[in-house]
Amino acid sequence: MSNSPIDEPLALFGGPKTIESPFKRYNSIGPEEVAAAKQVVESGVLSQYLGCWTPDFYGGPKVQEFERACEAYFGVKHVVTVNSWTSGLIAAIGAIGIEPGDEVIVSPWTMCASATAILHWNAIPVFADIESETFCLDPVAVESAISPYTKAIMAVDIFGHSANTDVLMAIARKHGLKVITDAAQAPGAMVKGEYAGTLSDVGGYSLNFHKHIHTGEGGILVTNDDEIAERLQLIRNHAEAVVGDKGVTNLSNMIGYNFRLGEIECAIGIEQLKKLKELVGTRQHAAERLTSGLHGLAGLRPPVIRPGCTHAYYIYPMVLDEGLLRVSRGRIYEALQAEGVPIGKGYQNLHLLPMYQQKMAYGTKGFPWTSEICKRDVDYRKGICPVAEKLQDHSYLSIGMCVYDFSNEDIDRIVTAFHKVWGRMSSLVDK
Ligand SMILES: *Cc1c(COP(=O)(O)O)cnc(C)c1O
């Protein structure tokens, strides 16, 4: 009779691995997308945009169809598609009427584009710390980061859970600021019956390969503001060439780009959107099974969900209490990895990237920070975001739900591996 895997020695010390076979890769693309793409290719019209003021300024039939479908789905007045969510973030910052040197408060615990979108308009990212429970911007830290130069808040619905958007909006309204939501990782997550990403002045989602639904590359901007929507459309498609004929009088930030998403991608997007609810539901099922399996493991905190919210689980985030376990995260990470758990540690502390540490973005002379447009010395030193820094250095562990399509059996094997490691915790004590 063979032992239960839990009774075997840790794989780290030469015992059998709990998880031998690989996991199935997440893949949301099926015959529907193939047929939709084929139809566009056969039509010969792969993009119908024109960068001047004609009906084709808004793109071709699939762009229109996808945007209208997204408006209905997310319950917003305007959707503007773009060729990446990085493009979407840049367009959003431009559209809210930023001036060079204005400050935008942003989370350090996010993908780099949340902050570089700000720099693209010569505005200054100011990092505020995050909540230890949701990893999203902490409204208290945001309020204390507001300066006379603050113009906006970039909230990030990180890992699939909404930021505390109601509270951030109230702070913003009190101080006359705009709020942008980077919900790249949270399409389909809910806040009191509404979609995460739709609750601020402008928000949206990424359609890159790793996200819940994708078109290879792409992004979806959502807003209920008519003026912001028009400015997004202009920035997306060569604004400076269009404003004259369109009769646009507000020329601020009407430097356009080519941020246009093509017909093939939009045709695929239409099919992907139809699957979003089910794809998110499948992840939630896997995550809930994982959470109940990990319940009771000392010093390990599974994801926290704010009342009224749902989590879309781009990533399944956990927090480890090194002090209580008296074992370092690095050691636990190694042990879990050796058992075959697809475990991650650390995420991002953007303020610690070389660009912010050396304050060098444009050219070699430290623009914009050394320029007169930057009105004060913005602090990016280690220590300004203690919650995010501690997570990065000591306590954060994750499972990338975006990478694999976990079956119930997969989740159960992961749970077994955690229990095995926790059962042998004392053998992991750092030498
Ligand atoms: C993926 C992602 C982006 C960038 O999206 P792209 O479509 O890859 O440009 C921005 N912010 C966050 C939080 C993301 O996860």
The ligand as an SDF file (V2000), in Angstrom:
LIG
                    3D

 15 15  0  0  0  0  0  0  0  0999 V2000
   -1.9190   43.8350  -19.1600 C   0  0  0  0  0  0  0  0  0  0  0  0
   -1.9260   45.0780  -18.3730 C   0  0  0  0  0  0  0  0  0  0  0  0
   -1.7050   46.3520  -18.9550 C   0  0  0  0  0  0  0  0  0  0  0  0
   -1.2710   46.5460  -20.3730 C   0  0  0  0  0  0  0  0  0  0  0  0
   -2.1290   45.9800  -21.3030 O   0  0  0  0  0  0  0  0  0  0  0  0
   -1.6030   45.6700  -22.7940 P   0  0  0  0  0  0  0  0  0  0  0  0
   -2.8690   45.3410  -23.5290 O   0  0  0  0  0  0  0  0  0  0  0  0
   -0.6570   44.5380  -22.7100 O   0  0  0  0  0  0  0  0  0  0  0  0
   -0.9630   46.9000  -23.3200 O   0  0  0  0  0  0  0  0  0  0  0  0
   -1.8350   47.4620  -18.1550 C   0  0  0  0  0  0  0  0  0  0  0  0
   -2.1390   47.3570  -16.8530 N   0  0  0  0  0  0  0  0  0  0  0  0
   -2.3190   46.1810  -16.2490 C   0  0  0  0  0  0  0  0  0  0  0  0
   -2.6740   46.1430  -14.8070 C   0  0  0  0  0  0  0  0  0  0  0  0
   -2.2000   44.9970  -16.9870 C   0  0  0  0  0  0  0  0  0  0  0  0
   -2.3530   43.8160  -16.3780 O   0  0  0  0  0  0  0  0  0  0  0  0
  1  2  1  0
  2  3  1  0
  2 14  2  0
  3  4  1  0
  3 10  2  0
  4  5  1  0
  5  6  1  0
  6  7  2  0
  6  8  1  0
  6  9  1  0
 10 11  1  0
 11 12  2  0
 12 13  1  0
 12 14  1  0
 14 15  1  0
M  END
$$$$
